[in-house]
Amino acid sequence: MTGLSARKPKLSFWQIWNMCFGFLGIQVGFALQNANVSRIFQTLGAEVEQLPILWIAAPLTGLLVQPIVGYLSDHTWGRMGRRRPYFLYGAILSTLALLAMPNSPVLWVAVGTLWVMDASINITMEPFRAFVGDMLPDEQCTTGFAMQSFFIGTGAVLASALPWMMANWFGINNVAEAGVIPESVTYAFYIGGAGVFFAVMWTVYSTKEYSPEQLEAFEKAVAQDTDRHGSKPRNLPRYETIGAVCVVAGLLSTAAVAQFGLEKELYIIGIGVGVFGIMQFLAGFWRKQPKSGTGFKYGYLEIMDDLFNMPQTMKQLAVVQFFSWFGLFAMWIYTTAGVTAFHYGTSDPTSASYNNGADWVGVLFAAYNGFAALAAFGIPVLANRTSRKTAHMICLLCGALGLMSFVLIHDPAFLWLPMIGVGIAWASILSVPYSILSGALPYRKMGIYMGIFNFFIVIPQLLAASILGVLVKYLFGGEAIYALALGGAGMVIAALTTLRVEDRSDFMVQ
């Protein structure tokens, strides 16, 4: 294929529908996790200030899993294709983890299951991001990611409301004795596990992938219109120097805990930074060795090189993502604890008021995802009439207003109103940055770069998991509801930094 014939063809509405349908299942898993894990932890004995550090499994697994899966999927081609094997195996593991989670007998088992569940969902999710970039031309990418947002919203509506529906529609018990997870939550996870598997299988068997040769031809054709590779910095940071700084920082943070009795969350930061530093030492060593073969260590080295040589657009979007996801993670961790204490007046997970409030949080999560599903249809229209980055800025400001208003509304019956703004922001966060990014990446490294881009989702989550407990305990006097307002402030910063993003579609040759 050469010339115009090599340009990626547009797909029909139903083709885009089929390739994105699996995200319905992925978000069923994530929504059950986001709406219920804090509740499960508290039921099994966790204190409010412990919740962020217990949640640290989610961002850490994403940090480790997504770039590796992205690299592997870029270099995979077999009978099932390039990305679809990861859809399949990730869906199987996710289903098993969802079935196990509500049967956790003690807190440490639930925490461990969260690690497995989040890693499994990430195995499936990361290739889905690259899948849209693989399959769609740039002018359809916003539509493709918006379709993913629609399915994410739809799946999350169903999953978030499941415990409430079990209790109110089917009369299943939503209150249990101390240390026992309510039946309404258990049945919700069982139904969700089945939903994950069947939705992902729909995409696996209804969509075929382009071959590596076709993707290469598509990239050459697009390069005639615009430079998709971005610029690389002239001086690559030395891995040994970065490693030394990281190891020293890790040692200092852990020493500070021992010497001054600071919060234990710094142990996690110190260990993580130190491990990253050791990885840089290894990368520096490997760079000096002759590259014979394509083993895992060279895959890791390639990921590190790409991390330090990101396209300019990706660097700018990384800042936007950082503050956006800090706000989201604050909401996911503290909505249940904040609403039950601030609006229902109790933090006792064995009380009826607490469990009614926790069920209502599930409905609120369903509401913002429902609004996200509706907003997914309007975002491409707004982006076409303004620009993608202007549309994203407006959506983020809506989310900031929604999160900040939680502290102003005292009647829980009206808490669905802030969720309108949160839903609009959520739909945009899930679509617009990826649409802009996919237009700035080479196809042969779409998976790696999408995995690396996930760093700027999980790093703010690690930060939130490390500091929010301290802030809630000492700055907010144990009032978890103010963590949501802090998350809203993060979204304001994200909205403002969106203005600096360079969107390559603005410079496409018509």
Secondary structure, DSSP 8 states (H G I E B T S, - for coil): --GGGGS-----HHHHHHHHTHHHHHHHHHHHHHHHHHHHHHHTT--GGGHHHHTTHHHHHHHHHHHHHHHHHHT--BTTBSSHHHHHHHHHHHHHHHHHGGG--SHHHHHHHHHHHHHHHHHHHHHHHHHHHHHS-HHHHHHHHHHHHHHHHHHHHHHHHHHHHHHHTS-------TT---HHHHHHHHHHHHHHHHHHHHHHHH-----HHHHHHHHHHHTTTS--S----SS---HHHHHHHHHHHHHHHHHHHHHH---THHHHHHHHHHHHHHHHHHHHHHHTS---S--HHHHHHHHHHHHHT--HHHHHHHHHHHHHHHHHHHHHHHHHHHHHHHTSS---TTSHHHHHHHHHHHHHHHHHHHHHHHHHHHHHHHHHHS-HHHHHHHHHHHHHHHHHGGGT---GGGTHHHHHHHHHHHHHHTTHHHHHHHTTS-GGGHHHHHHHHTHHHHHHHHHHHHHHHHIIIIISTT-THHHHHHHHHHHHHHHHHHTT---GGGG---
